[in-house]
Amino acid sequence: MTDQAHPNDVAAVQKCEQAYQRIREELAKVIVGQDDVIEQTLIAMFAGGHALLEGVPGLAKTLLVSSLARSLDLSFKRLQFTPDLMPSDVTGTDVIQEDPQTGRRAYTFLPGPLFANMILADEINRTPPKTQAAMLEAMQERQVSAGGKTHKLPAPFFVLATQNPLEQEGTYPLPEAQLDRFLLHIKVGYPSGHEEWEIARRVTAGKAEPIASVLTGEHILAVQKLIQRVPVSDQVLGFACALVRGSRPNTPEAPEFVNRWVSWGAGPRGVLTLVTAAKARAVLHGRYHATTGDVQEVAKPALRHRIAGNYSAQAQNIGTEQLIQMLLEALPADRVYERPAA
């Protein structure tokens, strides 16, 4: 596939792989383990999307995002979502200001904390739907509307949101429409015994090494354009389509277990996510082409918030994670996938 490459694109992919390794080295100064979480977060960012990180308190989700912002030399803002947070507290508002020279008063837009390259939306499910909805336009259109005017957000722009799966009282579950705005849904798990030992040793020693910047915003935008140019074979596209179409119950492509246990499957955005995330993963690993293996690796974070089990699945303790694994086993990556007939 490299014969389809733009001039210098193959060399640029190699530089991206080197930058990826440097970023991991910088993050390793303050983050112990979490290799999959770091990779998936970077995949979402370089693919131009947003990510939802879910994990219990104390797993360094906030530290990861803030450290990542430093390693990428991006402006960073943290938004702590609470039940009393208003939309204007997030997006900004018009205020009356007086010109000291003329004495004339006029409305001036005062940007909110949303105007930064990287936004940490901490505990996003703790704020009411009205404030959650204020994030939709920003995440989808990269702009904010206020006072009848639209204000462009800085580029690049990423929302990395966190939510706590334990405490449901006083929370407002994200609607499917907003969940679909996140490119990847990343699960942050507990550290291993060795990693937890190292965390305790580092934190109690009180030593923290400074994180060096590896990439700038301009570099990230260039990587995003590079990923868009990465070619995708019909086999990879067909495999991604087969996974998404197979997740929809009561369709000809759905396996029997999907009809039995799935309430609804992934929409067309699921295919786009699988292909784009697979291309981003390929570039991070120094390849100018995506493979079905890349699609398999990103399938769970790409689909776990786009597939919902029904009551029968819940009664038998069959979660979305297990359903996606069963789908991957039912649709082997090495099967020949062709374009469906019109």
CORHU-V959792 format. One line per field, one symbol per residue. ss: DSSP state (H for helix, E for strand, - for the rest). phi: phi as a letter, one per 30 degrees, with the letter a starting at -180 (. if undefined). psi: psi as a letter, one per 30 degrees, with the letter a starting at -180 (. if undefined). Layout:
ss=???
phi=???
psi=???
This chain:
ss=-HHH----HHHHHHHHHHHHHHHHHHH-------HHHHHHHHHHHH----EEEE------HHHHHHHHHHH----EEEEE------HHHHHEEEEEEE------EEEEEEE------EEEEE-HHH--HHHHHHHHHHHHH-EEEE--EEEE-----EEEEEE------------HHHH----EEEE-----HHHHHHHHHHHHH-----------HHHHHHHHHHHHH-E--HHHHHHHHHHHHH---------HHHHHHEEE---HHHHHHHHHHHHHHHHH----E--HHHHHHHHHHHH----EE-HHHHH----HHHHHHHHHHH------------
phi=.ddcddeidddddddddddddddddddddbccihddddddddeddddiccbcccaddicidddddddddddchcdbbcccdbdcdceddcdjadbdbcdddcidcadbdcdddddadbcccdhddccdeddeddddddddchabcaiibcbdddcdbbcccbbcdddcdicbeddeddeddddbcccccdddedddddeddddddicbddcddcbceddddddddddddddbdddddddddddddddcdibeddddddddbcdbcddedddededdddddddddciccacbddddddcddddcdccbbdcdddddchccdedddddddddbdddddccdddd
psi=fffgklkfeeeeeeeeeeeeeeeeeeffffkkbheeeeeeeeeeeffgalkjkkllkggheeeeeeeeeefghlkkkkjjklfgkleffeellklkkkjfefgkklkkkjkaffilekkjikhfgflleeeefffeeeeefhlkkkhglkkkllklkkjjlllkfejfkgljkkleeeeffkekjkkjlllleeeeeeeeeeeffgkkkkkkkelleeeeeeeeeeeefklkleeeeeeeeeeeeffjlhlffklefeeefkelakaffeeeeeeeeeeeeeefggkgkllfeeeeegeeffffggkklaeeeeeghjleeeeeeeeeefikfgkkklklk.
